[in-house]
Amino acid sequence: MSATAMKGTKDFLKRDPKPGVTLCSLIAGKRLPNAMIRETKQAIAMARKFNEEVVEPRALELDLKKMEDPDYLPWDLVEEANRRGFFTHFEPKIFGGKGVNLPAMSYFCEELASKCVGIANVVAVHYLGVATLVATWNIRLINELMRDAAEGERLGEPRIMSMAITEPAVGTDVCETKLLNKSDAAFRIDKVDGGYLVNGMKHFISNGHFSKWQIVFGYEDLSKPAESVVILAIKSGTKGFSLGRQERKMGQKACPASELLFDDCFVPDEYVCYSPDQARKLRCPLIESNQQLVDYLSTASRPGVASFATGVARGAYEVALEFARDTEVGGKQLIDHEWAQMQLAEMYTNVVMARLTYQEGNYANGLYGMFKMLQAKPIFYATKYTPKPILDIFMSPILNMPLSTWMFRTLNYDLWKKEHQCIADGYTSIAKVGATDLGLKNCQLALQLMGQAGLRHDCKAEKHLRDSKLLQIYEGPNEINKLIIFKSMISNLVPNTTMFDE
């Protein structure tokens, strides 16, 4: 390549990226700290050990037990994950966690999900609550609740978080403010002296029965929910808050989907993560900051769902491969039939393609999303190699200052570029749609290859299929994510495109 051409390429990569052109992996390659690779390998090894010692011996047994007793709660799994440090492993060191890079969590989740998505969810959904809390950029509360998780780990008392956003008449609507204002939102949060009164029900809340902290979405004005978002941290045991039933699910049975009931539940101002009064201090309009908050949360969580889907695609492939090795058809091993070889090759290809989607989504987040600052080399290495006691002594008081919340909100709301938001939104939705569709397809292919044997519970393929379907619904169903892909990556090419309000 000529010197002129090389300079042109470098200049192109320095420009603000445009949706539809950018390959985040190409840009991120030289920026990412090399130590992230070592951390990721260690996270994978940790997940494999947990699979061997806990997940594989328990997955089928637990699935059957939940079928027989839908109210059963596998507390031992939560306690074992807490004992192994899983609930603080990917929390930043400055907030009391172990500080392993967040993209490594996707590989960790894939590994767990290859054996059981439900158990993987029990372990990993804590970080959905963490992501919701971080998306508010309320630094004092982030510091308090993450350090509470670390203290629970030290004491052997799991103190994990859940995210509570879905209610009986509001699900997909929360992804976009235009949809939310047309919804039948009914979860009311009323401002009173010293805090808020909470009334209503949340349902389909993953790990709700296990969690000490519920990070709850509600609305001050039910006629304009998108302009009156309130997010509260509500502690289990708070007066007026109780747990309802567990949903009877087709798959992912190990992870409870809970009803949360609130009846005049008072939450003091100190546990208000985000409110209209706080948001009005930002430069951007209120409805835009509310959309940015949801975008931060969604872009952080979609690669996680894609990694679950990659894991279930891999699990289905591995079950089918083992069956093909051990089964004789027409006088020879099934794996020696050409049609079976092609089907297994297709399944293997689907696993690799699904993994590539969540990797690109993570690159997009690292460059333009919620954890971009943590992956900047100076910050990454400073936090990695600074002794934790020093961070605790010097950083914690600073993080508790109102100035810290103001600074982080200014950086992450007022200064977040629209084109960067589009890239993070677009690539993470692509990861979610692509990987979850491939995960379901691999489960169907496994059943086709295995025939009647695939329907047997002890052969595992039917469980992978039941577990996979829910992944197409998490973090907004795939249909909504396709519209987000269009909005983020395509609509800028078509002037005057109308989105979400026809």
Secondary structure as UniProt FT lines:
FT   HELIX           3..14
FT   TURN            19..21
FT   HELIX           24..28
FT   TURN            29..31
FT   HELIX           35..50
FT   HELIX           51..55
FT   HELIX           56..68
FT   TURN            70..71
FT   HELIX           75..83
FT   TURN            84..85
FT   HELIX           86..89
FT   HELIX           93..95
FT   HELIX           103..113
FT   TURN            114..115
FT   HELIX           117..124
FT   HELIX           126..135
FT   TURN            136..137
FT   HELIX           139..155
FT   STRAND          161..164
FT   TURN            168..169
FT   HELIX           172..175
FT   HELIX           177..180
FT   TURN            181..182
FT   STRAND          188..192
FT   TURN            193..194
FT   STRAND          195..206
FT   TURN            207..210
FT   STRAND          213..219
FT   TURN            222..223
FT   HELIX           225..227
FT   STRAND          229..235
FT   TURN            236..237
FT   TURN            239..240
FT   STRAND          241..246
FT   TURN            253..254
FT   STRAND          257..268
FT   HELIX           269..271
FT   STRAND          272..274
FT   HELIX           276..279
FT   TURN            280..281
FT   HELIX           286..326
FT   STRAND          328..329
FT   TURN            330..331
FT   STRAND          332..333
FT   HELIX           334..336
FT   HELIX           338..368
FT   TURN            370..375
FT   HELIX           377..385
FT   HELIX           388..399
FT   HELIX           402..409
FT   HELIX           410..414
FT   HELIX           418..450
FT   HELIX           451..455
FT   HELIX           457..459
FT   HELIX           461..469
FT   HELIX           470..472
FT   TURN            473..475
FT   HELIX           478..485
FT   HELIX           486..490
FT   HELIX           491..493
FT   TURN            495..496
//
